[in-house]
Amino acid sequence: MAGTKVLVVDDSLTMRALISGALERIPGVEVVGMADGAAEARELVASTWPDVMTLDVEMPGMSGLEYLAEIMDTKPMPVIMFSTRTQDGAAESIEALRLGAIDCFPKPRVAAPAELDAIIAKLAKRLKAAKKADIKPKAPPKTAKAPPIDWNGRLLLVGGDASSTKSIFDLFSGFPANCPPTVVVQHLGPGLVESMAAKLAEQVAPKVVVAADGMKPEQGTIYLAPHGDAHLVIDSWPHGTLRLLPRDPVAGERPSISLLFASAAKAAASNAVGVLLLNSNEDGAGGLKALNAAGGYAFSPADEGGGYTLARGMVSQPVGSDALVAGVLKMCSK
């Protein structure tokens, strides 16, 4: 398999050197160019044809967010953002992910080996998935409000990672204010979950909160798992309670999508609907399989052709990306 070609875009010469050096330590990665801003990046994209771009959020002139929006509208490609991780930076990171970036990393502060090694390990994992990512032009926003549903009592579970941010916004933007109780595990970096909740709350009809131990899932609310040292699970259903369990990571992740889905399989069985938004077997697929085996409904990315597959037991059917919202709400309605 051919290597992954990466274009590095940052207005700081020092940061370009740090990021490029980190990337070149990853086997199979080739840095094909470095640009100090959007104008130079456009020229290099046309001449080097990178598979992936790394892009600074904070740049003078055309900002990284503005250039990212242009990329997603005109020539979509996998983009990994680098940002300072302040409170404002966290909000900008979420906006970048909403626009279509597949991940957002904190900028390395110094060329310390420990810090660079941590970034390299995460970058390597992300770049492996990035080259295979199917990035499509941003769809126009939907303006029509979703009608209320006649809820059938099913619990909704959603799993994703940073690259699923746009899909999460697209999914929940189609939900009515009285959506089914919805519990989300999304793999995000430190300091981003609160900004994700705030940004979602601005744009969707249901209430959005960061989950806390002991909360009882209610209709009309979306619960986001907090980043930290605990997994989020549901202990029973109906009338269940969300629990935070301080256990070891599962498949390298904490909170774990699979553990949430597996807890719902045990607690709710056929009264649970799981939606997996990322194409990864490392976390999520095992839990979704358990949910399906327990009689629940499982939406997962289709292996080929895009869209999703809805499965229950041995029965499955394709669901287009544009029909995911309707399909999920149908499974949660009488």
N, C-alpha and C positions, 0 to 999 in steps of 0.2 A: 504494500500500500504506500502511495506517495506521502511524503511528509506534509505537515500542516504549515502553510505559509502565513506569517503574521505581520501586519503593519502596525507599528507603534506610533501613536499620536499624542504628544504632550508638549506644552509650550516651554517646559523646563528641560534644558540640556542634561542636567544631572539626573532628572527622573527618567528621561528617555534612556540614558545609559544604564540605570539601575534595572528598569523593567526589561530592556533588551537583554541585559546580562542574565537576568533570571530566566527569561524565556529560552535562551540559547543553551541553558543547562538541562533542558527537558529533551530527552531523546525524541527524534522525529519532528522537531519544531525548527523552522527556519525563519529568522527575521528578515523579511525581504525589503524593508524600508523603514525610515523614521521620519516623521513630519512634525513641524512645530505648530501646526494649526490646520484649520479646515481647508484653506486654499491649497496648501502643499499636499495635504492628504488626498484631495480629489485627483490631482495629477498622478500621484503614486498608485492610487487604486486603478486608474486607467492603464498604467504601464506595468504594474507588478501582479495584478489579479490576486490579491490576498484571499485566503480562505477565511481569516478571522482578523478583526481589528481590535486593538486595545485603544481606548479613548479616554482622555482626561475630562472629567466633568467640568472643572473650573478652568476655562481658557479665556484670555482677552479676545476682543473682537467677537466673532461668532463663538458662542459657548459650546461646550461639548454636548449639552442637551439639545441645543438648536441644530447642531450638525447631525446628531443622532436622529432627530425627527426627519431631517432631510434624507438621510440614508434610508430610513425605513419607508419613506414615501417614494424614493426614486430608484434605489439600487439596494434592496435589502440584503444584509449579510449578518453573520453572527458578530456581535460587538460585545466586548467585555470592558466595562467602565472601571476607571480608577478614580477614587474620590477621597478627600479628607473625611474623617469620620466624626464630625461635630454634629450638633443637633440639626443645624441647617443642612449639613452634608448628608445626613441620614434621609432627610426629606427629598433632597435632590437625587439620592441613590434610588429611592422608591420611584420617583418620577422617571428616571432612566429605565428602570425595569418595566414600568408600565408602558413606556414608549416602544419597548421591544428588545432592550439589551438582555443578554442571557445571564449576566451576573455582574456584580459590582464589588470590587475589592478595595480595601483601604490602601492608600499609598504607603509604600515603605518609607519610614521616617529616616532611617539610616541604612547603610550597607552592612548591617550586622548579620553575620551568618545565620543565627537562629531565626531572625525575622524573615530573611530571604528564603530560607529552607521551608518555613511554614507556608509562605506565599507560593513557592514553586510546587509544593505538594498539591495545593488546591488548584493552581492554574493547570497543572498537568491533567487532573481529573476533568476540569471544565473544558479544556481544549479538545480532549478526546471526544466529548459529546458535541462540542461546538461545530466541528467540521461536518457532522452528520445532521445538524439542525436544519429543519425546513423553515426558513424565514420568509414570511410572505408580507406583501405591502399592508400597511395599517388600514383596517377597514374603517369606513366613516362611522362616527358615533351614532348610537341609536337614541332617538329622542322620545319614542312612544313609551308610556308607562305600562308596565306589565299588570294585567288584571289580577285581582286576588285569587288565591287558590283555595279549594275546599280540601284542606289537609287530611291525609289518611292516617296520620300517626307515625309515619316512618321517619327515622333519624337519617340525616344526610351527613356523610363524611367526605372530605376532600383532601387530597394529598398532592403536593407539588414541591418545587424548589424555586430558586431565584428566577430561573428561565421560564417558569410557569406564571410569573406575575401578570403579564398581559392576558393570559388565558383566564386567570382568576378574576381580573377586572371585567373581562368580557362575559364570563359566566354570571357573576353576581350583578352586573349591570342589567341583566335581563330578569332578575328576581323581583317579585312583588314585595311590598312592605311586610306581608304576612307569610314570608317564606318558611319552609320547614326548618326546625332547629338544625343548624349547620355547624359542624365542628371541623376546623381546618388545621392540618399540620403542614407547614411550609418551611423548607430548609432555607433560612435566611441568616445573615451574619449578625453579630452583636449590634444592638442598638437600632435594628431595622424594623422589628415587629411593631413597635409602637407607632412608627411613622407609616407603616403599611396600614395599620388599623385606622389611623387618622385620615389617610388619603382615601381609603375605601369608603369611610363614613361620609366623606364629602360627595361621593359620586354614585352611591347606590341607595336604594330605598330602605332595605332592612337596617336595623341597628347593628353596629360592629363593635365588638369588645375584645380585649385581650383576656383569655381565659384565666381563671384563678381556681385553686383547689376548693371544692365544695359547691361550685356553681351548678345550678340545675338548668339544663338546656331548655329554652323556651322558643315557641314559634315566633318568628319575626326577628330573630337574632342570629348573627354569625359570630362564632367564637374562634379566635386565632390562638394557637398554642404559643406560649411565651418562649423566647429563646433562653436557654439556661441549662440547668443540671437535672431536669426532670422530663419524663415522658407524660404525654396527655392521653388519658384513657377514659372510657365511660364504664361505670360499674354495674348498671342495670338499665332496663328499658321495658315499659315506659316508666316515667317518674324517676329517671336516672340522675346521677350526679357525676360531674366531671372531676377526675382525680389527677393530681400531679405526682408521679412516682419517681423518686430519685434513684433510678437504676442505671446500670452500665449502658453505653450506646448499643444500638442494634444496627448491624450493617454499617457501623461507623457514624450513625446519626442519633442525635438526641435533641429534640423529641423525634420519635420514629413514626413514620406513616404506617408501617406494617403493624406496629404494636397498637396504634389507634384502631385500625381496621379489624385486627384480631380480637380486640376487646369488644368491638361492636358485634362481631360474629357471635361471640359468646353471650353477650347481653341482649341483643335484639334480633339476631338471626334474620328471618324474612322481613322484619320491620326495619331493616337498614339498607341504605343505598350508598355505595362507595364510588367515588369518582377519582381516578388516578390521572393526573395531568402530565406526568413525565414518563418518558420512555426509558425506564431504567429498572434493572432487576436487583439493584443493590438495596433499595428500600422501597417498599410499597407493593411490589408484585406478590410477595408471599402473603401479606395481609389481605390483599384483595382476593387471592385464591381461597383463603380461609373463609372470607365473607361469602364468596360464591358457593363454597361447599356447604355452608350453613343454611343456604336458601335465600341469601340476600341478593341484591342486584348490584352488578359490578360493571362500571364503565372504565375502559382502559384504552390507551392509544392503539390504533390499528397497526399491525406489523407493516403493511404496505398500503400505499395510496392515500395516506392521511386519514383524518377523521378518527372515530372511536369505534370500539366494539362493546355492545351491551350484552352481558352474559348472565345467565342464571341456570345453575346446574349444567347440563350438557347442551343447553340451547343458547345460541348467540345470534346476534344480528348487527349489521353495520349501522353506525350513526354518524352522519356527516358533521363536521365541525360546526357548521351553521345551524345544525339541529340539536346540538348538545343541550342548550338551555331548555328547549321544549321537551326533550327526552327526559331530562332530570326531573323537571317539574311534573311531568306526566306520572313518573314513578312515585311521586310524593303526593299525588292528588287522588281523590275518590273518583 
